[in-house]
């Protein structure tokens, strides 16, 4: 059964998630944007070893802590490489990753199974990670809103298609976005004007 802890980090209040299966000694980190030392401390306090980093996209406020965490843990880093086309001013330098992810991939990590949904629009390589009844969606979908598309390589028409795809999912996922409060897919279908 999935367990996780949410950390709200940095000036942009990015949600970083430490995720593990009940009973597992390992955890994955989703979107370590800032404060890598705090992330390491939280993992240690939980008694977990960080074995992987999952990136929903490559913007600096989601990847800023990747290199220091990698240096300390030598863990695998998963990213959709389409985000490597973005200007480095948006990605805190060249993006650091060890493994590519794409639509339909399945990842077995920390005792859990994550399914990859490619949801471009906010960035070309935006992905969501579905695990059990949880959807970690980065900046694709927020409670009552959605990701911006006015930055380089953002694409509103693509984001609309991605949001429609999420709307058509037949699981009432608990939605854990890159910023702001958690929600459910059912609530967003009812109240989110972008869905």
C-alpha positions as a Markdown table, in Angstrom:
| # | Residue | x | y | z |
|---|---|---|---|---|
| 1 | Unk | 0.0 | 0.0 | 0.0 |
| 2 | Unk | 1.3 | 3.4 | -1.0 |
| 3 | Unk | 2.6 | 5.8 | 1.7 |
| 4 | Unk | 4.1 | 9.2 | 1.2 |
| 5 | Unk | 5.1 | 12.5 | 2.8 |
| 6 | Unk | 4.7 | 15.9 | 1.2 |
| 7 | Unk | 7.3 | 18.6 | 1.6 |
| 8 | Unk | 6.6 | 22.1 | 0.4 |
| 9 | Unk | 9.9 | 23.6 | -0.6 |
| 10 | Unk | 11.5 | 26.8 | -1.8 |
| 11 | Unk | 10.3 | 30.2 | -2.9 |
| 12 | Unk | 7.8 | 28.7 | -5.4 |
| 13 | Unk | 6.4 | 26.4 | -2.7 |
| 14 | Unk | 6.9 | 23.3 | -4.9 |
| 15 | Unk | 5.4 | 20.1 | -3.6 |
| 16 | Unk | 8.0 | 17.4 | -3.3 |
| 17 | Unk | 6.8 | 13.9 | -2.4 |
| 18 | Unk | 8.7 | 11.1 | -0.7 |
| 19 | Unk | 6.8 | 7.9 | -1.7 |
| 20 | Unk | 7.2 | 4.3 | -0.6 |
| 21 | Unk | 5.3 | 1.0 | -0.2 |
| 22 | Unk | 4.2 | 0.1 | 3.3 |
| 23 | Unk | 7.0 | -1.9 | 4.8 |
| 24 | Unk | 9.6 | -0.9 | 2.2 |
| 25 | Unk | 13.0 | 0.4 | 3.3 |
| 26 | Unk | 13.3 | 2.3 | 0.0 |
| 27 | Unk | 11.6 | 5.5 | -1.2 |
| 28 | Unk | 11.3 | 7.6 | -4.4 |
| 29 | Unk | 11.4 | 11.3 | -4.5 |
| 30 | Unk | 9.1 | 13.1 | -6.9 |
| 31 | Unk | 10.1 | 16.6 | -8.0 |
| 32 | Unk | 13.0 | 17.7 | -5.6 |
| 33 | Unk | 13.0 | 21.3 | -6.6 |
| 34 | Unk | 14.8 | 22.8 | -3.6 |
| 35 | Unk | 16.4 | 22.0 | -0.2 |
| 36 | Unk | 18.1 | 18.7 | -1.0 |
| 37 | Unk | 19.6 | 18.5 | 2.6 |
| 38 | Unk | 16.1 | 18.7 | 4.0 |
| 39 | Unk | 14.9 | 15.9 | 1.7 |
| 40 | Unk | 17.8 | 13.7 | 2.8 |
| 41 | Unk | 17.0 | 14.5 | 6.4 |
| 42 | Unk | 13.3 | 13.6 | 6.0 |
| 43 | Unk | 14.2 | 10.3 | 4.3 |
| 44 | Unk | 16.6 | 9.4 | 7.1 |
| 45 | Unk | 14.0 | 10.3 | 9.7 |
| 46 | Unk | 11.6 | 8.0 | 8.0 |
| 47 | Unk | 14.2 | 5.2 | 7.9 |
| 48 | Unk | 14.2 | 5.2 | 4.1 |
| 49 | Unk | 16.9 | 5.0 | 1.4 |
| 50 | Unk | 16.3 | 7.1 | -1.7 |
| 51 | Unk | 16.6 | 4.8 | -4.7 |
| 52 | Unk | 15.0 | 6.9 | -7.4 |
| 53 | Unk | 13.9 | 10.4 | -8.4 |
| 54 | Unk | 10.8 | 10.9 | -10.6 |
| 55 | Unk | 10.6 | 14.2 | -12.4 |
| 56 | Unk | 7.2 | 15.3 | -13.7 |
| 57 | Unk | 9.0 | 17.9 | -15.9 |
| 58 | Unk | 12.2 | 19.9 | -16.1 |
| 59 | Unk | 11.5 | 23.4 | -14.8 |
| 60 | Unk | 14.0 | 24.6 | -12.3 |
| 61 | Unk | 11.6 | 24.7 | -9.4 |
| 62 | Unk | 11.1 | 20.9 | -9.8 |
| 63 | Unk | 14.6 | 19.8 | -10.5 |
| 64 | Unk | 16.8 | 22.2 | -8.5 |
| 65 | Unk | 17.7 | 19.6 | -5.9 |
| 66 | Unk | 18.4 | 16.7 | -8.3 |
| 67 | Unk | 22.2 | 17.0 | -8.7 |
| 68 | Unk | 22.9 | 17.2 | -4.9 |
| 69 | Unk | 20.6 | 14.3 | -4.2 |
| 70 | Unk | 22.2 | 12.3 | -7.0 |
| 71 | Unk | 25.6 | 13.1 | -5.6 |
| 72 | Unk | 24.6 | 11.8 | -2.1 |
| 73 | Unk | 22.5 | 8.7 | -3.2 |
| 74 | Unk | 23.6 | 7.7 | -6.7 |
| 75 | Unk | 19.9 | 6.9 | -7.3 |
| 76 | Unk | 18.2 | 6.5 | -10.7 |
| 77 | Unk | 16.6 | 9.7 | -12.1 |
| 78 | Unk | 13.6 | 9.4 | -14.4 |
| 79 | Unk | 12.7 | 12.2 | -16.9 |
| 80 | Unk | 10.9 | 12.6 | -20.2 |
| 81 | Unk | 13.8 | 13.8 | -22.4 |
| 82 | Unk | 11.6 | 16.0 | -24.6 |
| 83 | Unk | 12.1 | 18.6 | -21.8 |
| 84 | Unk | 15.8 | 18.8 | -22.8 |
| 85 | Unk | 14.8 | 21.1 | -25.6 |
| 86 | Unk | 13.8 | 23.9 | -23.1 |
| 87 | Unk | 16.2 | 26.8 | -22.5 |
| 88 | Unk | 18.6 | 26.2 | -19.7 |
| 89 | Unk | 17.5 | 29.3 | -17.9 |
| 90 | Unk | 14.2 | 27.4 | -17.3 |
| 91 | Unk | 15.9 | 24.1 | -16.2 |
| 92 | Unk | 18.6 | 25.3 | -13.9 |
| 93 | Unk | 21.3 | 24.2 | -16.4 |
| 94 | Unk | 21.4 | 21.0 | -18.4 |
| 95 | Unk | 18.9 | 18.5 | -17.1 |
| 96 | Unk | 20.4 | 15.6 | -15.1 |
| 97 | Unk | 18.8 | 12.2 | -15.5 |
| 98 | Unk | 19.8 | 8.5 | -15.9 |
| 99 | Unk | 16.6 | 7.0 | -17.3 |
| 100 | Unk | 14.1 | 8.2 | -20.0 |
| 101 | Unk | 10.4 | 7.8 | -19.5 |
| 102 | Unk | 7.6 | 7.9 | -22.1 |
| 103 | Unk | 3.9 | 7.3 | -22.4 |
| 104 | Unk | 2.9 | 3.8 | -21.2 |
| 105 | Unk | 6.1 | 3.0 | -19.3 |
| 106 | Unk | 5.7 | 1.1 | -16.0 |
| 107 | Unk | 8.3 | 1.6 | -13.3 |
| 108 | Unk | 8.7 | -0.8 | -10.4 |
| 109 | Unk | 10.3 | 1.2 | -7.6 |
| 110 | Unk | 10.3 | 1.1 | -3.8 |
| 111 | Unk | 7.8 | -1.7 | -3.8 |
| 112 | Unk | 5.3 | 0.2 | -5.9 |
| 113 | Unk | 4.3 | 0.3 | -9.6 |
| 114 | Unk | 4.2 | 3.7 | -11.3 |
| 115 | Unk | 2.5 | 4.1 | -14.7 |
| 116 | Unk | 3.7 | 7.0 | -16.9 |
| 117 | Unk | 1.2 | 9.3 | -18.6 |
| 118 | Unk | 2.7 | 11.8 | -21.1 |
| 119 | Unk | 0.7 | 15.0 | -20.6 |
| 120 | Unk | 2.5 | 17.7 | -22.6 |
| 121 | Unk | 1.5 | 21.3 | -22.7 |
| 122 | Unk | 3.1 | 23.0 | -19.6 |
| 123 | Unk | 6.3 | 21.6 | -21.1 |
| 124 | Unk | 6.9 | 19.2 | -24.0 |
| 125 | Unk | 7.9 | 16.4 | -21.6 |
| 126 | Unk | 5.4 | 16.8 | -18.8 |
| 127 | Unk | 4.3 | 13.5 | -17.4 |
| 128 | Unk | 2.0 | 12.3 | -14.6 |
| 129 | Unk | 2.8 | 9.2 | -12.5 |
| 130 | Unk | -0.1 | 7.1 | -11.5 |
| 131 | Unk | 0.4 | 4.7 | -8.5 |
| 132 | Unk | -2.5 | 2.8 | -7.0 |
| 133 | Unk | -5.2 | 5.5 | -6.4 |
| 134 | Unk | -2.8 | 8.4 | -6.5 |
| 135 | Unk | -1.9 | 10.7 | -9.5 |
| 136 | Unk | 1.3 | 12.8 | -9.1 |
| 137 | Unk | 0.7 | 15.3 | -11.9 |
| 138 | Unk | 3.3 | 18.1 | -11.5 |
| 139 | Unk | 2.1 | 21.3 | -13.1 |
| 140 | Unk | -0.3 | 19.8 | -15.6 |
| 141 | Unk | -3.3 | 20.0 | -13.2 |
| 142 | Unk | -3.9 | 22.0 | -10.0 |
| 143 | Unk | -6.9 | 22.2 | -7.7 |
| 144 | Unk | -9.2 | 24.6 | -9.7 |
| 145 | Unk | -6.6 | 25.4 | -12.3 |
| 146 | Unk | -3.9 | 24.1 | -14.6 |
| 147 | Unk | -0.3 | 24.8 | -15.6 |
| 148 | Unk | 0.8 | 27.9 | -17.4 |
| 149 | Unk | 1.8 | 27.8 | -21.1 |
| 150 | Unk | 3.3 | 31.2 | -21.6 |
| 151 | Unk | 6.9 | 30.1 | -21.0 |
| 152 | Unk | 9.1 | 28.9 | -23.9 |
| 153 | Unk | 7.8 | 25.6 | -25.4 |
| 154 | Unk | 4.6 | 25.8 | -23.5 |
| 155 | Unk | 1.6 | 24.9 | -25.7 |
| 156 | Unk | -2.0 | 25.6 | -24.8 |
| 157 | Unk | -3.6 | 23.4 | -27.4 |
| 158 | Unk | -1.5 | 20.4 | -26.2 |
| 159 | Unk | -2.3 | 21.2 | -22.6 |
| 160 | Unk | -6.0 | 21.2 | -23.4 |
| 161 | Unk | -5.7 | 17.7 | -24.9 |
| 162 | Unk | -3.7 | 16.5 | -21.9 |
| 163 | Unk | -6.4 | 17.9 | -19.5 |
| 164 | Unk | -9.1 | 16.2 | -21.6 |
| 165 | Unk | -7.2 | 13.0 | -21.3 |
| 166 | Unk | -7.1 | 13.3 | -17.5 |
| 167 | Unk | -10.8 | 14.1 | -17.5 |
| 168 | Unk | -11.5 | 10.9 | -19.4 |
| 169 | Unk | -9.7 | 8.7 | -16.9 |
| 170 | Unk | -12.2 | 6.4 | -15.3 |
| 171 | Unk | -10.4 | 6.2 | -11.9 |
| 172 | Unk | -11.2 | 8.8 | -9.2 |
| 173 | Unk | -7.6 | 9.4 | -8.5 |
| 174 | Unk | -6.4 | 11.5 | -5.6 |
| 175 | Unk | -4.5 | 14.2 | -7.3 |
| 176 | Unk | -1.2 | 15.5 | -5.9 |
| 177 | Unk | 0.0 | 18.5 | -7.9 |
| 178 | Unk | 3.3 | 20.3 | -8.1 |
| 179 | Unk | 2.0 | 23.3 | -6.2 |
| 180 | Unk | -1.0 | 23.9 | -3.9 |
| 181 | Unk | -3.4 | 21.6 | -2.2 |
| 182 | Unk | -4.3 | 18.0 | -3.1 |
| 183 | Unk | -7.6 | 17.3 | -4.7 |
| 184 | Unk | -9.5 | 14.5 | -6.5 |
| 185 | Unk | -10.1 | 13.9 | -10.2 |
| 186 | Unk | -13.8 | 13.8 | -9.5 |
| 187 | Unk | -13.8 | 17.2 | -7.9 |
| 188 | Unk | -11.8 | 18.7 | -10.7 |
| 189 | Unk | -14.2 | 17.3 | -13.3 |
| 190 | Unk | -17.0 | 19.0 | -11.5 |
| 191 | Unk | -15.4 | 22.4 | -10.5 |
| 192 | Unk | -12.3 | 23.0 | -12.5 |
| 193 | Unk | -13.1 | 25.3 | -15.4 |
| 194 | Unk | -10.2 | 23.9 | -17.4 |
| 195 | Unk | -11.7 | 20.4 | -17.3 |
